[in-house]
Every structure is written in structure tokens, then in C-alpha cells.
Amino acid sequence: MKFEVIGWTYDTDRRFPDHKGDSGAVLRAVVKALRAGGYKFGGNTHQDGATGTPVLNDGTKMCYSWRGWGGVMARALNLPDKNGMAYMAWYMDTIEAMMGEKRREIILPPWGVDEKRIQKRAELAETFEMHLCPEAFEAVSAGKKTVELRLNDEKHGCICRGDFIEFLCGERRCRVRVTRVDYFDGFGDLFEERGRFEGEKTYRHRLALVRRARFGTCKTAQTLSDFLNSVYSEERRKAYRAMAISIKLAEE
């Protein structure tokens, strides 16, 4: 989705519904707006401040947790994140900063939203290209494979519900619409046995995703897992989360 930030408001502003989900496309838009404006503020100000909540060009506002916003700020400021704790730097604004003592500068965006820039979600859709092996391509084009498993990396992380994917196999093409995106910490979490505290509904949904992702010789969870491990190196599997992209033939 071609998301853009078109203004800033407070998190309880009823004019703009909360955005559902947190895709790479939204993160890309918010980070771009923060960098362009030079804005810097913590998670508590994001939630409680009068101008801390970004509004997107689909007419929704993006509300993060304190920790989530800390991660957004860390990305915007290019903070090193070797141990996964970079978000702590902007988890909340320091007491000194909130009291006006210049220990760390807080720069807030101006209040206001350019509502003339709000568009229908369908108008924001993007098309992504992906290559498939012949077996997988045949299954997708026949409507039998309705989930594509990928790493949530720079190339695929911006894919959202409503976007399109052009699958390529040699000279052949197949266009599908994205109907849903599910995220997992890794492919292992998708294929593992039911967790002790995992609800029945969540477990069945996870099983359904694996079943719908199978194709050709990858007819079982094990063979599908082995195939993914052969495609992605261990280093890349550790570096990125996994995503299950539900798809539907665009002609339908």
C-alpha cells in the first residue's frame, strides 16, 4: 500500500478510526514523516500528546504501544540494535525533558490533518513481483495454493491486504490479490506443535495456513519446512520474521 502520513492528531480523535494491523508499509510511511519533519518524541508522548499520533492517507490513525513507538523512533533515527533493545531509548520521554529541562530535545509535529488527501484503500494498492518454481506456480494459477510463505524482509515487508502480487515463472505470469497477512517470529513458529497456551482458534488457523501453502512435492508440513530452509539461509531466517500471505486469483 502506498501509505503516507497526512497529518498528526491525538490518539482518541474519533474522526479517524484506528489502523488495523502494523505492516512494513505503514512503518515506512511513519518513519519517512518523522525523518522529513525532524520529529523526536517518546512512546508516552505518542499516546498522550496532542499531536503524537500519525494519520494516514487512508483516513486511519496509527496507534502504537510505548514499546512499539520506541521501535519506530529507533528506526527513524537509525539507532543500532544489536541486542533488540534499541526501542528503550525512546520508550518514553525522560522526566527531565517533560519538565522542560534540556536533557533531551523533544520535537513534536504541528497539529492538523490534510483531509483532502484521504483516498480509498483500493487507490493505494501496489503490485509486487515474486518468482516461483514451476510446481508452486502451477498450484497458484490453479487456485490450489492460496498462501505464500516469505520472510518479512525489505522486499516483502511492505505487502498489505489489498495489494497485488505478480507471480513469475519464466515467461508466465499470474496476478493475485492479497487478502490477509499473518506474521510469525519465524517459520519454526508456523510449523511447531500446538503450544501449551495457544488457543484452539489460533492453532487451527495456523494449521490452515500451512495446508493452504502446500504444493507439488511439498505436500506435508515437513517437506514444506525443508523447502523453505533450502531457499533461505539460516542467517536470513534468524534475521527476519516470517509472513504468511493469503492470496486469491485477481480474476475471481
Steps between C-alpha positions, in 0.01 A plus 500: 500500500622849413446636850597856591464701820268793429494654846519454875236487771435344845435128546131533600400719204174335387514656154757238401457129583800303621701332228470120518827315485858624489661432164834603362320744268362692799837497676665629183253790481530599866880480501512713185278766662708504820823543307356767268374708791788429734251394769622323815282391792440195716227239523314671783480824301384302196207368703423798721621801302269728302693444175673167553284273283557478122202497263534305174363579156238225531336704775620288794734587785786276609518436876797311645585382847778688683739224404375490142550872457846471650582254222364739238715784634805274513446419133448867407820603681700200372592389851714184518301200623742216568308358797144593406482776763529811281133581565585579865666828399161641397265278702405814692620857526715566804353682796758774448390552140132507591570757772679724253855430610708462188641155554353373176322707239141408417377618161127455437316534169236771459138402561280458193404258223470571126174311453490586129778243451295210637452228236310174472713202597466347151667809355808443716566141387847404375612209282796284603683245285610160633661205328368146555627156410286320234319278753402790721399714202268228368336464842446877534364547147259210555375657822622206711780682683347800677777589747852610415767482772778759494742676731387839628803668344553827315348365179186338641440684828290774338238263359152566643146377463363643175833503316568286193776249427620406151645150525757423231621169363704542185275686256182413689323739736221460755339798674352457848349728762625494861209431736688473831852496645596308816834544674708252702832531680636238259400212277555270796214666688272431205580127488541417869260288703220671687634711782384447856330841514395520135126531451310251284397766248858626459635148465244403235571819305872422503437147376277635224774738385748214469246285315420779253870567439581145385566416135635225274761290678463718812186323615575483870602752762842334524575510127379860482720593795799326337433689176499839677820411685663425164385832351598728790834479677509451877643851534203656319247286689645631827510860379135531391154400616284279279180601324212293365338689212145386420417550133214470254512497120441857385253388231262358760 
